[in-house]
Amino acid sequence: MSITENSNRIGCFTSSEIHKLMSNGREKGSFGKPFYTYVQEKKFELKLKRSINTEASTRPMLWGSFLESRVHDMLGMQYRHVFDETLKHPKYPYWSGSPDFINDKDDVVSDSKCPQPKAFCELVENCSKGIESFKENHPEYYWQLVSNALITGKNNIELIVYMPYESELEEIRNSVENADLEEPWKYRFITESLKCELAYLPDNSDYKNLNIFRLELNKSDALLLEQRVVEAGVLLCT
């Protein structure tokens, strides 16, 4: 379903943008400007009966979304690909999220990222240094995972960062030709672009193509996020 018309997202605080609610003001205990701006945007949506955003698909976004199914195939059968499904928090109707994968066996909720080369390096390097580096340098991804964990009731979070090796490109291009895509013309660039125009790793790169960072859910951060969402919810309804 189109994000613009998705009733589980309209007027709801979503995991992908929930980091805005974690912004702080200058005074201790106060909220930052992004907090109030985000609440106001959701108020607008409730009146509009649609998202305030119009949808746009850039090549990096389409590249990442197409590779998501490939990532799932690499992970194993214990992972469920929660494709295009928006879940509501069981307690708060104004809180929703769209995780990429759920692993019930390991009590894990996961999100995958298939970024462009520089962003790939930064994400892998910062996540490799531990949770504090991850949270400080990529708060949008960290709080997205915490939010999805609270929505799904999972006790572990996982960020999956993928960039294909050069030797995988031919297979990826072939899969575009054979995929049942709703708007196949959007993905034509994958088969028609020069190799140098695609985000890939040389086979001899020092980086791995698939990088999995699993963390136990930080209960203090989870509680803090829930408190922020509840406080934002009060403003949403006034």
C-alpha positions, 0 to 999 in steps of 0.5 A, a space after each residue: 500500500 502507498 505510504 501516502 494512503 497507509 492508515 496505519 501510518 497516517 497520524 502515527 509516530 512511525 519507527 523510521 522517524 521516531 528519533 525526532 521525538 528523542 531530541 532535547 531542548 536546552 533546558 534539562 528535561 525539555 524537548 527539542 524543536 524536532 519533537 514539536 515539529 514532528 507532533 505538528 506534522 502528525 496533527 496535520 495528517 490527522 486533518 488531511 486524512 493522508 500523509 503530508 509527504 508525496 512519494 518519490 523514489 530515488 535510485 539509491 532508495 530503489 536499489 536498497 528496496 530491491 536488494 531487501 529480498 536478496 538479504 532475506 534469502 541470505 539470512 536463513 529460514 528463521 527470518 520472516 520478511 515482513 514485506 510492506 506490513 505496518 504494525 501498530 503498537 499493541 497499547 498505543 494506537 498512534 505508534 506504528 512501525 514497519 520492520 524488515 525482518 522478524 526472527 521469533 526463534 532468536 527473539 529478534 527484530 531486524 532492519 536492513 540497510 543497503 546504502 551507497 559506498 560512503 554511507 556503507 563504510 560509515 555505518 559498518 565502522 560505527 556499528 563495529 565499535 558498539 552500541 554507543 557509537 551506533 546510537 551517537 552516529 546513527 540515531 535514526 537507525 538506532 531508535 527505529 530498531 528500539 521502536 520496532 522492538 517495542 512494537 513487536 515485543 522482541 528483546 533483541 535488535 539487529 541492524 543488517 548492512 549489505 552491499 553486494 560483491 562485484 561477482 553478484 551483480 550479474 545475478 542481481 541484474 538477471 533477477 530484475 528481469 525475472 522479478 514480478 515488480 509492480 512498476 518494473 520501469 523504475 528498476 530498469 537502471 539496475 540492468 542498464 547502468 554501467 557497473 561503476 554507477 551501482 553500489 557494489 564491493 570489489 570481491 577483494 574488498 576488506 569489507 564483507 558484503 553482509 554485516 549483522 549487528 545484534 544487540 540486546 534491547 537496552 531497557 532504559 532506552 526502551 522506557 525513555 522512548 516509550 515515555 517520549 511517545 506517550 508525551 507526544 501522544 498527549 500533545 497529538 490529542 490536544 
